[in-house]
Amino acid sequence: MTGRPIRLLIMATVAATAMLMAGCGSGDGRDVTPTTPTRSGEGLGSTVAVDGLSDPLLVAARPGDGALYVVEQGGRIRSFRDGREGEPLLDVGDLTDAGGEQGLLGLAFHPDHEANGLLYVNYTDRGGATNVVEYRAPAGGPAIPESARVVLEVGQPYSNHNGGNLAFGPDGMLYIGLGDGGSGGDPENRAQDLESLLGKMLRIDVDGRDPGREYRIPADNPFVDRPDARPEIWALGLRNPWRYSFDPVGGTLWIGDVGQGDIEEVDRVTPDEGSGANFGWSRFEGSAEYDGSRRLSITPAVAPVAEYRHDVGCSVTGGVVVRSGPASLEGRYLYGDYCSGRVWSLDADDPAPGPEEFTSAAGGPFEQLRSFGVDGEGTVYLVAGGRVLRLTSG
């Protein structure tokens, strides 16, 4: 799921003083702040909200519903209320071959879900292609299998780097993050190819349909007037965006983009900055040049706001901005690493001072850290191993 095959990694020790590497001197202005203060996280902790899960990848809140919904890679979306399991929302296990970086990877509820009952899932089908599918689940009940409508299907040349996340932006559009198609080093340079949907952030309107499409192209998408570009593209130059989210205040988009062999990166763009943005892969990995022979199709490249090398971790897990929740994390963006299980935060409004670590304070490291989530009350969750953990404060 996170850009390399999932594997169990048990941390013996984690050096709290290990440095997040930033400002890697690419010579083109892509430097980022190298500061890594340690956050005390006084009063923080974590408790188990749900246990005994099978490869959980995502936790989500359903509008108008106090239950937690947990996406399992095998195809189930399970519901839990006060720790007790309810009726599953959906099971697409017969439509996907889960394993490695394939399976059921994403879930997003329509902004008007309480009225229309619509939800969207992202899974790789048995042929490996990405499928974004709409379902209807009326009156807070389970999804109706017969209501399935394939909104978008994208072929995948390799089994890895499928992205998989889905998120509705503050503009009501559905954002679909796709990896570069897999293998290593983006061999066909798809992330910079505007005629390919791979390695991109797509933006579509699921409330309408253009001729020949199961969705509408927003008129203000950045490449709608370019005959050499796919009009669905909103941003490009991504390797494998493993979890992205919008700040509920202001709508800034945060992306955890998994690196190749050296650098993991966190990207941040406001709504105005994000339209037509190029995050640089595979000319750049983080702020360092990866392949100088690769031409950027859109310049300049957007610099990451934080990054770290593989002596700290191996696969970034993008997170969420906390706007209500533990006081010590208020107004901060949370993210972590799948392999090391470490977690950090950045000031969501001014990330320049750099990341602060709160791993120990929150009860980590967290084995196989796959996702972060927020419920309707602002409670923050981590998906790690076979559990969903709730962040707490004293």
HELIX and SHEET records of a PDB file:
HELIX    1   1 GLY A   93  LEU A   95  5                                   3    
HELIX    2   2 HIS A  113  ASN A  116  1                                   4    
HELIX    3   3 PRO A  138  GLY A  140  5                                   3    
HELIX    4   4 PRO A  145  SER A  147  5                                   3    
HELIX    5   5 ARG A  190  GLN A  192  5                                   3    
HELIX    6   6 PRO A  271  GLY A  274  1                                   4    
HELIX    7   7 ALA A  327  LEU A  329  5                                   3    
SHEET    1   A 4 LEU A  44  VAL A  50  0                                        
SHEET    2   A 4 ARG A 387  SER A 393 -1                                        
SHEET    3   A 4 VAL A 380  ALA A 384 -1                                        
SHEET    4   A 4 LEU A 369  VAL A 374 -1                                        
SHEET    1   B 4 PRO A  56  ALA A  61  0                                        
SHEET    2   B 4 LEU A  68  GLU A  72 -1                                        
SHEET    3   B 4 ARG A  76  ARG A  81 -1                                        
SHEET    4   B 4 ARG A  84  GLU A  85 -1                                        
SHEET    1   C 4 PRO A  56  ALA A  61  0                                        
SHEET    2   C 4 LEU A  68  GLU A  72 -1                                        
SHEET    3   C 4 ARG A  76  ARG A  81 -1                                        
SHEET    4   C 4 LEU A  90  ASP A  91 -1                                        
SHEET    1   D 4 LEU A 104  PHE A 109  0                                        
SHEET    2   D 4 LEU A 118  THR A 124 -1                                        
SHEET    3   D 4 THR A 130  ARG A 136 -1                                        
SHEET    4   D 4 ARG A 149  VAL A 154 -1                                        
SHEET    1   E 4 LEU A 166  PHE A 168  0                                        
SHEET    2   E 4 LEU A 174  GLY A 177 -1                                        
SHEET    3   E 4 LYS A 200  ILE A 204 -1                                        
SHEET    4   E 4 ILE A 233  LEU A 236 -1                                        
SHEET    1   F 4 PRO A 241  PHE A 246  0                                        
SHEET    2   F 4 LEU A 253  ASP A 257 -1                                        
SHEET    3   F 4 ILE A 263  VAL A 269 -1                                        
SHEET    4   F 4 ALA A 306  ARG A 309 -1                                        
SHEET    1   G 2 PHE A 284  GLU A 285  0                                        
SHEET    2   G 2 ALA A 288  GLU A 289 -1                                        
SHEET    1   H 3 VAL A 316  THR A 317  0                                        
SHEET    2   H 3 ARG A 332  ASP A 337 -1                                        
SHEET    3   H 3 VAL A 321  VAL A 322 -1                                        
SHEET    1   I 4 VAL A 316  THR A 317  0                                        
SHEET    2   I 4 ARG A 332  ASP A 337 -1                                        
SHEET    3   I 4 VAL A 343  ASP A 347 -1                                        
SHEET    4   I 4 GLU A 356  GLU A 357 -1                                        
END                                                                             
